[in-house]
């Protein structure tokens, strides 16, 4: 009987302790105030997010995740229900992302606001208050990691193509050609030095020539100044040209008319001389006896009418 009494006492003690622990858990997890129910609908993976996970607004805890379910109306969509404390500034521009605590991998819902709107979020048509969800840092990193892996794979494939045997032979030939080109550089440098020396000598010659040209130009400038001075060669040439012009005008005004008259008289004398020569040619005796007498004309003394005209 004594053993049974001890067993019953132990059982009652265990049951009492269990009930006490359950009551303590209920007391610790009881709701201390009213909350507002919000909903998140996403097609992204929410690995690590569990019910009772924290909901933070810009790092400040404002609620917890109440329930996580699949959307029965849209296959593939996940619904996350959250209980958020009243007074949290949830606006129409508020959005949610998935954050992770350190290295533990425990996820929580991070609320943030783009400050595009100050209007509080309100339900429309009896629908729950729904906050849009954006890709978090890990999700973005995962997507970029996939693209990066694809680019690395493409880079590796192109590297394999570049290192193909035929490309290796072409690369080796290019290296040999570069070596030959490098070997031909010193002679080319020597030729270039000789060319530079010749150019320097040519430059010195051109400089001396330019100095002589500059000196000649100064001499020509002095000659031009002396020619243009009053009483210089240009003035004397202008005076000589004026004198020649005056003499020409004098000749045209006095000598030319006399010369014209002399020429007319000479022409008349030449005509008379020609007539005299013709007369001597026809009648040489005219040189001794003179020219024959001219017959009297009609109405003159001694005029005789020819017989054929009667």
NORQUIZI-V959806 format. One record per residue. N is the residue number from 1. RES is the residue in one small letter. NEAR is the number of other ideal C-beta (glycine too) atoms within 12 Angstrom. Layout:
n:N res:RES near:NEAR
n:N res:RES near:NEAR
//
This chain:
n:1 res:x near:7
n:2 res:x near:8
n:3 res:x near:9
n:4 res:x near:10
n:5 res:x near:11
n:6 res:x near:12
n:7 res:x near:13
n:8 res:x near:14
n:9 res:x near:14
n:10 res:x near:14
n:11 res:x near:14
n:12 res:x near:14
n:13 res:x near:14
n:14 res:x near:14
n:15 res:x near:14
n:16 res:x near:14
n:17 res:x near:14
n:18 res:x near:14
n:19 res:x near:14
n:20 res:x near:14
n:21 res:x near:14
n:22 res:x near:14
n:23 res:x near:14
n:24 res:x near:13
n:25 res:x near:12
n:26 res:x near:12
n:27 res:x near:12
n:28 res:x near:11
n:29 res:x near:13
n:30 res:x near:10
n:31 res:x near:14
n:32 res:x near:10
n:33 res:x near:12
n:34 res:x near:12
n:35 res:x near:22
n:36 res:x near:27
n:37 res:x near:27
n:38 res:x near:39
n:39 res:x near:32
n:40 res:x near:41
n:41 res:x near:28
n:42 res:x near:30
n:43 res:x near:18
n:44 res:x near:26
n:45 res:x near:18
n:46 res:x near:33
n:47 res:x near:17
n:48 res:x near:22
n:49 res:x near:36
n:50 res:x near:19
n:51 res:x near:21
n:52 res:x near:20
n:53 res:x near:32
n:54 res:x near:29
n:55 res:x near:41
n:56 res:x near:28
n:57 res:x near:30
n:58 res:x near:21
n:59 res:x near:14
n:60 res:x near:18
n:61 res:x near:23
n:62 res:x near:29
n:63 res:x near:36
n:64 res:x near:28
n:65 res:x near:36
n:66 res:x near:26
n:67 res:x near:22
n:68 res:x near:27
n:69 res:x near:19
n:70 res:x near:17
n:71 res:x near:20
n:72 res:x near:10
n:73 res:x near:11
n:74 res:x near:13
n:75 res:x near:9
n:76 res:x near:14
n:77 res:x near:20
n:78 res:x near:26
n:79 res:x near:28
n:80 res:x near:41
n:81 res:x near:31
n:82 res:x near:42
n:83 res:x near:30
n:84 res:x near:36
n:85 res:x near:26
n:86 res:x near:16
n:87 res:x near:15
n:88 res:x near:27
n:89 res:x near:24
n:90 res:x near:37
n:91 res:x near:23
n:92 res:x near:22
n:93 res:x near:20
n:94 res:x near:36
n:95 res:x near:30
n:96 res:x near:40
n:97 res:x near:34
n:98 res:x near:40
n:99 res:x near:32
n:100 res:x near:25
n:101 res:x near:19
n:102 res:x near:10
n:103 res:x near:6
n:104 res:x near:11
n:105 res:x near:16
n:106 res:x near:19
n:107 res:x near:33
n:108 res:x near:35
n:109 res:x near:45
n:110 res:x near:34
n:111 res:x near:38
n:112 res:x near:29
n:113 res:x near:26
n:114 res:x near:16
n:115 res:x near:14
n:116 res:x near:12
n:117 res:x near:16
n:118 res:x near:14
n:119 res:x near:14
n:120 res:x near:18
n:121 res:x near:28
n:122 res:x near:17
n:123 res:x near:17
n:124 res:x near:10
n:125 res:x near:7
n:126 res:x near:7
n:127 res:x near:14
n:128 res:x near:23
n:129 res:x near:28
n:130 res:x near:28
n:131 res:x near:37
n:132 res:x near:27
n:133 res:x near:32
n:134 res:x near:24
n:135 res:x near:21
n:136 res:x near:28
n:137 res:x near:18
n:138 res:x near:23
n:139 res:x near:25
n:140 res:x near:17
n:141 res:x near:15
n:142 res:x near:18
n:143 res:x near:17
n:144 res:x near:15
n:145 res:x near:15
n:146 res:x near:14
n:147 res:x near:14
n:148 res:x near:15
n:149 res:x near:14
n:150 res:x near:14
n:151 res:x near:14
n:152 res:x near:14
n:153 res:x near:14
n:154 res:x near:14
n:155 res:x near:14
n:156 res:x near:14
n:157 res:x near:14
n:158 res:x near:14
n:159 res:x near:13
n:160 res:x near:14
n:161 res:x near:14
n:162 res:x near:15
n:163 res:x near:16
n:164 res:x near:14
n:165 res:x near:12
n:166 res:x near:12
n:167 res:x near:16
n:168 res:x near:15
n:169 res:x near:13
n:170 res:x near:15
n:171 res:x near:16
n:172 res:x near:15
n:173 res:x near:14
n:174 res:x near:14
n:175 res:x near:14
n:176 res:x near:14
n:177 res:x near:14
n:178 res:x near:14
n:179 res:x near:13
n:180 res:x near:12
n:181 res:x near:14
n:182 res:x near:14
n:183 res:x near:13
n:184 res:x near:14
n:185 res:x near:14
n:186 res:x near:12
n:187 res:x near:13
n:188 res:x near:14
n:189 res:x near:14
n:190 res:x near:13
n:191 res:x near:14
n:192 res:x near:14
n:193 res:x near:14
n:194 res:x near:14
n:195 res:x near:14
n:196 res:x near:14
n:197 res:x near:14
n:198 res:x near:14
n:199 res:x near:14
n:200 res:x near:14
n:201 res:x near:14
n:202 res:x near:14
n:203 res:x near:14
n:204 res:x near:14
n:205 res:x near:14
n:206 res:x near:14
n:207 res:x near:14
n:208 res:x near:14
n:209 res:x near:14
n:210 res:x near:14
n:211 res:x near:14
n:212 res:x near:14
n:213 res:x near:14
n:214 res:x near:14
n:215 res:x near:14
n:216 res:x near:14
n:217 res:x near:14
n:218 res:x near:14
n:219 res:x near:14
n:220 res:x near:14
n:221 res:x near:14
n:222 res:x near:14
n:223 res:x near:16
n:224 res:x near:15
n:225 res:x near:15
n:226 res:x near:16
n:227 res:x near:18
n:228 res:x near:16
n:229 res:x near:14
n:230 res:x near:13
n:231 res:x near:13
n:232 res:x near:16
n:233 res:x near:17
n:234 res:x near:18
n:235 res:x near:16
n:236 res:x near:15
n:237 res:x near:15
n:238 res:x near:17
n:239 res:x near:16
n:240 res:x near:14
n:241 res:x near:14
n:242 res:x near:14
n:243 res:x near:14
n:244 res:x near:14
n:245 res:x near:14
n:246 res:x near:14
n:247 res:x near:15
n:248 res:x near:15
n:249 res:x near:14
n:250 res:x near:13
n:251 res:x near:15
n:252 res:x near:15
n:253 res:x near:12
n:254 res:x near:13
n:255 res:x near:15
n:256 res:x near:15
n:257 res:x near:13
n:258 res:x near:14
n:259 res:x near:14
n:260 res:x near:14
n:261 res:x near:13
n:262 res:x near:14
n:263 res:x near:14
n:264 res:x near:14
n:265 res:x near:14
n:266 res:x near:14
n:267 res:x near:14
n:268 res:x near:14
n:269 res:x near:14
n:270 res:x near:14
n:271 res:x near:14
n:272 res:x near:14
n:273 res:x near:14
n:274 res:x near:14
n:275 res:x near:16
n:276 res:x near:18
n:277 res:x near:16
n:278 res:x near:15
n:279 res:x near:19
n:280 res:x near:18
n:281 res:x near:13
n:282 res:x near:14
n:283 res:x near:16
n:284 res:x near:13
n:285 res:x near:13
n:286 res:x near:18
n:287 res:x near:14
n:288 res:x near:9
n:289 res:x near:12
n:290 res:x near:13
n:291 res:x near:17
n:292 res:x near:11
n:293 res:x near:10
n:294 res:x near:10
n:295 res:x near:13
n:296 res:x near:12
n:297 res:x near:11
n:298 res:x near:12
n:299 res:x near:8
n:300 res:x near:11
n:301 res:x near:9
n:302 res:x near:12
n:303 res:x near:13
n:304 res:x near:13
n:305 res:x near:13
n:306 res:x near:9
n:307 res:x near:6
n:308 res:x near:5
n:309 res:x near:8
n:310 res:x near:6
//
